[in-house]
Amino acid sequence: MIAPDSAFDGAPLLRTEFTLENGHAPVSRATLKLTAHGIAEAWLNGRAASDDVLTPGWSSYEWRLRYASYDVTDFIDEHTVLGIALGKGWFGGRLGWTGRGWFYGSELAGFAQLEIEFTDGSRQVIATDENWTSGPSAVLANDLYDGETIDARLKDDAWKHPGFAGDGWTGVHAVDFDTTTLAPYLGPGVTRWNTLDVAEVITSPSGKTLLDFGQNLVGWLRVRVQGPAGTEITMRHAEVLEHGELGTRPLRSAEATDRFILSGGDDEFEPTFTFHGFRYAEVSGWPGEFDPAAVTAIVIGSDLPRTGTMTTSDPLLNQFHQNVVWGMRGNFVDVPTDCPQRDERLGWTGDIAAFAPTAAFLFDVDSFLSDWLVDLDLEQGHHDGIVGFVIPDVLKYADRERPTEFGPVDSTAIWSDAAVWVPWTLYQAYGDTDVLRRQFDSMASHVRRVESLLSSAGVWDGNFQFGDWLDPDAPPEDPARAKADKGVVATAAIYRSASIVAEVAEVLGLAAEHAEFDAIASRLHRAFNDGYVSGDGIVLSDCTTVYSLAIEFGLLSPEHEDFAGRRLAELAEQAGYRISTGFAGTPFITDALTKTGHVDVAYRLLLERECPSWLYPVTMGATTVWERWDSMLPDGTINPGEMTSFNHYALGAVADWMHRVVGGIAPLTPGYASVLIAPQPGGGLTDVDTALETRHGRIAVHWTIADGTLTVDADLPEGVDGLLRLPGADDRPLTGGHVSATVELPAE
């Protein structure tokens, strides 16, 4: 690992030249392995080694630094320059809301190994060492939160080619580095996956020039421009407009601003050492008349294959589903983050615990989330079994300097339960027991840790809890002040985790562990009912979230579950079918209603348009899912709370219910080796198309309603069996291939 002898504004260049060794046969293969303390881009003789960006991403650097491997066989010449550009990235840039950076080290550094194989079997290795040189780039500043400044007058690509003189360049020095922390990527790299043109140029009430790309996205702007040398163009990014002006308050301290200084010639700028969450950009300093064709939005994200799709007869519901997709793509940027725009962008465990089933339907996230789970296990193993609020856990460094605003750090319901819920989701979606085997110790450690935190009554009600975070009835300044009792939420969550771990142990053939966690779950079940459920079935705090969790997690007796379902439906009706749940209850309320025979109420909730509801943001022009149900108020004013994001996927977790209950595709066995086709129509929908690419092939369901008749067409891959379950009809066994069925629906 080598670092430049000068910091070069936090964006140094590293280079070496080499000649192929004499006497060998032609090159048969060349592989570049690349990583950095920071983020790195590599070139060979001026050609980019890969289309990946933000390499090596963000992992728990203390114990795991990933490296990328690129096939560069066609890039090798007799005389070759290997060059690396470095940026701060997550290693050196600001992280979190403390204003601090450099949590992981004090200088940027690069690590590369180019392995050249010849047809005669010999090898030549070119690696970073003290013989490399370093120099300045055209990047004057770079930070993931604040943006990038590029001075085109300083750009000189000669450094990428042989014979470069190296004026202003200096040496490098070795950095103390433990090579045992090196690990290959398990998940995909980050790539440019889409581009968007300017949809509209707007002049704001104050006279500012605003660009609207028509979609809230994550990435940066590529700008082609010609103007007088030294002209500085500023691009300021934000997700929304507030009364016609750029709405930057939700960014908090993140500047989200790129600055481009012109050379006087034809310049092209692309700030690849930052990224922004934005739909709008404010342009200032443009030379002459602005040309919208000169600016393109580059959309980035982890390279995830799309697997699941869904469309319905309701345009607003279709837009909501698209919002879920775009919100996921924008937050799956190497780490599953909460939001991509403000001074945060952290891997919050609660968000992915809620959203993982939706993610695993929409995209193949097996390797992506498996990679993240390695860091969860590492952080947990170095923190007494505690699964932190965020992974990688950078908050542990901030909390050393001042007391955490959340109180003493310990396991936290739903957030820490990600250790169990996420691998279980991957197993259900892909059917591979390897993830359970890899993560079992982490899953078991979480439940055992929480067992040590239980009260003398056997419930989890002692330490800090987020609870039903962002309950819409909580005040904007205190999103944890929810209706749901935190002990009820926490005890229900750990019961679910203990039950899952018991089942995992059984799948893996671990008899002793199965008995251990089954017993823990039984004790939690008893304590929950003794402490929180009255004789007539009322669950403590008597609100939608506590009934949703108790029903969906299987905590109630049959008679109490029947009462809870009726009470849940009654509460939903009393709320005008507007949402009354936060992070804890929202992923489960529609399933709880469906399970207890109130699917009509679930549809009423799903299709409600008044705030708070899933469709209210759509009526306000949203193109991603919001953090708060009312992130923007009906008058176009941004929510007054200090924490407001317009791209937060967690509340989009209802899409999982949509896929299974509205669309009708659910696994009967893990990985969809057998399938339940069981659409439950409602809400006035008349046409629904749903499809999923599984490990066994494509499953598709299309249903329509006309003149009171439900027609269902389904396609299963060869070798996959299942059940067709339709309203008012007996279950019908299915085998691979096409099936069509009709049933008469009862008159409403």
Secondary structure as UniProt FT lines:
FT   STRAND          2..4
FT   HELIX           8..10
FT   STRAND          13..19
FT   TURN            22..23
FT   STRAND          27..37
FT   STRAND          39..44
FT   TURN            45..46
FT   STRAND          47..48
FT   TURN            61..63
FT   STRAND          65..71
FT   HELIX           73..75
FT   STRAND          79..87
FT   HELIX           89..92
FT   TURN            96..97
FT   STRAND          109..118
FT   TURN            119..120
FT   STRAND          123..127
FT   TURN            130..131
FT   STRAND          133..135
FT   STRAND          139..143
FT   TURN            144..146
FT   STRAND          147..151
FT   HELIX           152..154
FT   HELIX           157..160
FT   TURN            162..163
FT   TURN            167..168
FT   STRAND          172..174
FT   HELIX           179..181
FT   STRAND          182..184
FT   STRAND          190..197
FT   STRAND          200..203
FT   TURN            205..206
FT   STRAND          209..226
FT   TURN            229..230
FT   STRAND          232..238
FT   STRAND          241..242
FT   TURN            243..244
FT   STRAND          245..246
FT   HELIX           249..251
FT   TURN            252..253
FT   STRAND          257..261
FT   STRAND          266..269
FT   TURN            272..273
FT   STRAND          276..284
FT   HELIX           292..294
FT   STRAND          295..302
FT   STRAND          308..312
FT   HELIX           315..331
FT   HELIX           349..362
FT   HELIX           366..381
FT   TURN            382..385
FT   HELIX           395..401
FT   TURN            405..406
FT   TURN            413..417
FT   HELIX           418..430
FT   HELIX           434..451
FT   TURN            452..453
FT   TURN            456..457
FT   TURN            469..470
FT   TURN            472..473
FT   TURN            476..477
FT   TURN            479..480
FT   HELIX           486..507
FT   TURN            508..509
FT   HELIX           511..532
FT   TURN            535..536
FT   TURN            540..541
FT   HELIX           544..552
FT   TURN            553..554
FT   HELIX           558..574
FT   TURN            575..577
FT   TURN            583..588
FT   HELIX           589..595
FT   TURN            596..597
FT   HELIX           599..607
FT   HELIX           616..619
FT   TURN            620..621
FT   TURN            629..630
FT   TURN            634..635
FT   HELIX           650..654
FT   HELIX           655..657
FT   HELIX           658..662
FT   STRAND          665..667
FT   HELIX           670..672
FT   STRAND          674..677
FT   TURN            683..684
FT   STRAND          687..694
FT   TURN            695..696
FT   STRAND          697..706
FT   TURN            707..708
FT   STRAND          709..716
FT   TURN            718..719
FT   STRAND          721..724
FT   TURN            727..728
FT   STRAND          732..734
FT   STRAND          737..744
//
